[in-house]
């Protein structure tokens, strides 16, 4: 063995040598890990979008409910004012 080979063997640990010897399995594991990571990211983004849509829906429903209450209050106060005016005529 030459000095260069001895130096290379010292730099590369036995675990890394096994990985390079079984390169196809290493690449298969890498592809699988990347696919899982992509799936998690997709699931996370989907969840965020759904939560934002639900939040918007709830906000719109709340605003509609408040507008309806305000319209009812205006109608009651208008009816009360009209009744008072009608009573003064008679």
Buried (B, 14 or more C-beta within 10 A) or exposed (E): EEEEEEEEEEEEEEEEEEBEEEEEEEEEEEEEEEEEEEEEEEEEEEEEEEEEEEEEEEEEEEEEEEEEEEEEEEEEEEEEEEEEEEEEEE
